[in-house]
Every structure is written in C-alpha cells, then in structure tokens.
Amino acid sequence: MSAKEILKAILPHPVGRWLGNHRLPFERIRRRFQIGGNLGSLRRKTPVNPYDYGESRGQCIDRYYIEQFLTVQSADVRGHVLDFCDDTYAQKFGGAKATKVDVLHLSADNPHATIVADLARGDQIPSDAFDCILCTQVLHCIYDVHAAVSTLYRILKPGGVVLVTDPGIQKIDCVDIKNEEEYWRFTSLSLRRLFEEVFPKDHVEVKTYGNVLAAIAFLHGFAVEDLPREDLEYCDPDYEVTITLRAVKPMVTLTPRQSY
Ligand SMILES: C[S@@+](CC[C@H](N)C(=O)[O-])C[C@H]1O[C@@H](n2cnc3c(N)ncnc32)[C@H](O)[C@@H]1O
C-alpha cells in the first residue's frame, strides 16, 4: 500500500478532498525538502566537452557576448586602435574607421605583435597614443591589474576609449596550451572599482551578459549553436558569464588618482 493509499483510507473524506485540491503547495514543499535535485544528463563530474571552450562545436558562448558588446560599441573602434594578440577585433569592428592598428603581446614570439610589452609595466608603450584600446580577455591574465589599468589610462589619448571584457564565470585551462596564465575572475563590482580608481566615475560603464543556463553550458564546453538564441540573450545579473566595461579618458587629463 502506498503512503497516498494509506492516507486516503485513514483520513475523513472531506480532509482527503481538501488535501487533493491543495496538491500544488504540498508538492512544492515536498520538492523543497527532497534530497538530490534532478540534474538529468548533467549529473556528472566531468564536462560534456573537456577539450575546449566550445570552439570545436561552434562559436564559444563568451565570444558571442564579447562580440555583442563590441558590435554595440563599434563606433568607438576608430583612429589609432590597439588590439591584443592579433588584430581580429580591430579589423572586424573598426573596418576602415581603424586608420592605424597596433597589436600588443607580452612575448616576442607572436608574429602579429607590433608592440612587445608588459601592460603592468608598460614603459615601452607611448603615452597619449591610442584612440581606442580593445582590451578583451586580457586583464585576468595579468597579476598586477592595478598597474595594468594605470597603463591603459596613460596610453589612451585624451578622449580615447578602452573597451574591456573579462570572464566572470569560466573554467580555467590548466593545460595552458597558449601559455596564458590566468590569475583572476572578476565581478562587475571589482572590475568597475578597478577602473574607477583611475578613470573618473562618470566615465566608466559596466554591463554583464549571461544567465545560469548559459553559464552551465559554457562550463560544459557547449557552443552557441547548442542553445536557442533566447536562452543566450536572457540576462540574469546574478550570473555574470562575461563582464564588459567601457571607460573614456577625459579630454583634460589628470594624473590617475589625482582628483577622482
Ligand atoms: C586570452 S588572450 C586574449 C587575446 C585577445 N584580446 C582576445 O580577445 O582573444 C590574452 C592576451 O593577454 C596578453 N597578456 C597577458 N599578460 C599580459 C601582460 N602582462 N601584458 C600585456 N599583455 C598580456 C597575452 O599576450 C594575450 O595576448
């Protein structure tokens, strides 16, 4: 005899009927105290795709958000542009507006690099040089992020714009095939504060992308093609998959930290 049948047999009929009519709240309470949720096929300790961030299946979920941000800000990608690693984003979002492009890389082994420098020191990079800096997926690889942000401020022309993206929720690639060390995961709050210590507060804008489903899919190495667009587009501020920031250097330049 099931628990339901026992209850039916012992309870007076009106009580049983009342309970039947109020099944939904009881079901909710039962689910709340149930041990072990139904995680379906994702109840596993290893990722579905352990090989990469999703690129073997299509477009990486973080790249979808990064490129959405750069599309919205594409008017900023103009004049003398600084990109990192290669000039893909300078060309894609700047086009003919990017009249001169430099590529910064930490080590000299990158054939695309026109400037080899450490952003945390940055002595070799000229001051007041760039109209736009595309600092995508870079800062989490730099230990001294405070120094790096000061360099970004110094090397921007007055009125110049830095467009930043960094991971909020993302796995770490321990295999480190690209020899890129990862030190940090940011939140919108930490990234904002980092820049507001150097740029004026009202010159800094932060936006986040992602939701719990996009985060889980990205952690498992699924790609954009694995999800319907509306699932990627929904933005839940509690799940910061990608954090984006736009900061503008004032026309009248002040020494960082001097007066903000
Ligand atoms: C994950 S790649 C991102 C490249 C590109 N911007 C993108 O969106 O794919 C990280 C980049 O950060 C650069 N990087 C890491 N540490 C750096 C440092 N201390 N100074 C300057 N660049 C650094 C690496 O050279 C590499 O180009």
The ligand as an ORCA input file, in Angstrom:
! r2SCAN-3c Opt
* xyz 0 1
  C      43.297     35.245    -23.807
  S      44.358     36.278    -24.756
  C      43.201     37.443    -25.336
  C      43.558     37.984    -26.638
  C      42.507     38.745    -27.431
  N      42.378     40.076    -26.969
  C      41.181     38.023    -27.480
  O      40.136     38.608    -27.204
  O      41.209     36.828    -27.824
  C      45.254     37.100    -23.505
  C      46.228     38.126    -24.015
  O      46.731     38.817    -22.888
  C      48.084     39.107    -23.139
  N      48.776     39.341    -21.862
  C      48.851     38.521    -20.807
  N      49.578     39.091    -19.823
  C      49.951     40.312    -20.294
  C      50.727     41.378    -19.759
  N      51.253     41.324    -18.531
  N      50.924     42.461    -20.535
  C      50.394     42.539    -21.775
  N      49.641     41.573    -22.328
  C      49.441     40.458    -21.597
  C      48.611     37.883    -23.846
  O      49.780     38.207    -24.554
  C      47.409     37.562    -24.758
  O      47.532     38.255    -25.982
*
